[in-house]
Amino acid sequence: MRVLAVEVKGASRLNLRFSDGFCGEIDLEPTFSPGDVLRDPAVFVRAKCNGLTVEWPGGIDYCPDTLRTWCEAGCIVALEEPHAQSA
């Protein structure tokens, strides 16, 4: 899976087109840590497609498969459920 196109849609939202033709929009704000450089709109707007995924200056990127999962879900979702512990 690859991201073929990206459009910034605000301070933390991206519109993405994937290699299989799927398009989706996702708000990445929930993934930002308190001091995350991507919280700065002047940095976030610099998102670009590198032929595999979306990246920002400094080598910041997200896994394209993760972005696709989040776009399909319409929100940021945990990719793994915590394992139940036996009593």
C-alpha positions as CSV (number, residue, x, y, z in Angstrom):
1,M,0.0,0.0,0.0
2,R,1.3,3.5,-0.9
3,V,0.0,7.0,-0.5
4,L,0.0,8.6,-4.0
5,A,-1.5,12.0,-3.1
6,V,-1.9,14.2,-0.1
7,E,-3.9,17.4,0.5
8,V,-3.7,19.3,3.8
9,K,-7.2,20.1,4.9
10,G,-6.5,22.1,8.1
11,A,-4.3,22.2,11.1
12,S,-4.2,18.4,11.5
13,R,-6.4,16.9,8.7
14,L,-5.2,15.2,5.5
15,N,-7.1,14.0,2.5
16,L,-5.2,11.0,1.1
17,R,-5.3,8.9,-2.1
18,F,-3.9,5.4,-1.9
19,S,-2.4,3.2,-4.6
20,D,-5.5,1.0,-4.9
21,G,-7.7,4.1,-5.6
22,F,-9.1,4.4,-2.1
23,C,-9.4,8.0,-0.9
24,G,-10.0,9.1,2.7
25,E,-9.6,11.9,5.1
26,I,-8.1,11.7,8.6
27,D,-7.5,14.0,11.5
28,L,-4.1,13.2,12.9
29,E,-4.3,15.5,16.0
30,P,-5.0,12.6,18.4
31,T,-1.6,11.1,17.5
32,F,0.3,14.3,18.4
33,S,2.2,14.3,21.7
34,P,2.0,17.6,23.7
35,G,5.3,19.0,22.3
36,D,4.9,17.5,18.8
37,V,6.3,19.7,16.0
38,L,3.3,18.7,13.9
39,R,1.0,20.7,16.2
40,D,2.5,23.8,14.5
41,P,0.2,24.6,11.5
42,A,3.2,26.1,9.6
43,V,4.9,22.7,9.9
44,F,1.9,20.5,9.3
45,V,1.0,22.3,6.1
46,R,4.4,21.1,4.7
47,A,3.1,17.5,4.3
48,K,4.2,15.9,1.0
49,C,3.9,12.6,-0.7
50,N,7.2,10.9,-1.1
51,G,6.0,8.0,-3.3
52,L,5.4,5.7,-0.4
53,T,3.7,7.8,2.4
54,V,3.2,11.3,3.7
55,E,6.2,13.0,5.2
56,W,7.2,16.2,6.8
57,P,10.6,18.0,7.2
58,G,12.9,16.2,9.6
59,G,11.8,12.7,8.3
60,I,8.5,12.6,10.2
61,D,6.1,10.1,8.6
62,Y,3.3,7.6,9.2
63,C,3.1,4.0,8.0
64,P,0.9,4.0,4.8
65,D,-1.0,0.9,6.0
66,T,-1.8,2.6,9.3
67,L,-3.0,5.7,7.5
68,R,-5.3,3.5,5.3
69,T,-6.7,1.7,8.4
70,W,-7.4,5.0,10.1
71,C,-9.0,6.5,6.9
72,E,-11.3,3.4,6.6
73,A,-12.3,3.7,10.2
74,G,-12.8,7.5,10.0
75,C,-10.7,8.0,13.1
76,I,-7.5,7.1,14.8
77,V,-7.9,3.5,16.1
78,A,-5.7,1.3,18.2
79,L,-4.1,-1.2,15.8
80,E,-3.7,-3.9,18.5
81,E,-6.1,-4.7,21.3
82,P,-4.4,-5.2,24.7
83,H,-4.1,-8.8,25.6
84,A,-6.3,-9.9,28.4
85,Q,-4.4,-11.1,31.4
86,S,-5.3,-14.3,33.1
87,A,-6.2,-14.1,36.8
